[in-house]
Amino acid sequence: MVAAPMQEKQNLRKPIGTLVLIAFLLTWLWGATTLAPVAGRLHFLLEMGYYLAAGTFWAIPLKPLFDWMNAGEPESED
């Protein structure tokens, strides 16, 4: 069968993407907790902005990873 190698490649995208996701999140958390003492010395509003940004912006760099993980899957008909 000709389609088998393509299917295997698509099936590996999610496990590989999951490992990359976990590695990224662990790195992000390490960075956020390393900078937390510095943020704690800032004005209250700046500290709140730091935690808001650290807790929100982690998802932006992951958009291409999610797109890659879902590439080749059929579109769902909602």
Contacts in CASP RR format, 6 or more apart in sequence:
PFRMAT RR
TARGET T0000
AUTHOR 0000-0000-0000
METHOD contacts of the structure
MODEL  1
MVAAPMQEKQNLRKPIGTLVLIAFLLTWLWGATTLAPVAGRLHFLLEMGY
YLAAGTFWAIPLKPLFDWMNAGEPESED
10 71 0 8 1.000
10 72 0 8 1.000
10 73 0 8 1.000
13 68 0 8 1.000
13 69 0 8 1.000
13 70 0 8 1.000
13 71 0 8 1.000
14 69 0 8 1.000
17 65 0 8 1.000
17 68 0 8 1.000
17 69 0 8 1.000
20 65 0 8 1.000
21 62 0 8 1.000
21 65 0 8 1.000
24 58 0 8 1.000
24 61 0 8 1.000
24 62 0 8 1.000
24 65 0 8 1.000
25 58 0 8 1.000
28 54 0 8 1.000
28 58 0 8 1.000
32 54 0 8 1.000
32 55 0 8 1.000
35 50 0 8 1.000
35 54 0 8 1.000
39 46 0 8 1.000
39 47 0 8 1.000
39 50 0 8 1.000
39 51 0 8 1.000
40 47 0 8 1.000
42 50 0 8 1.000
END
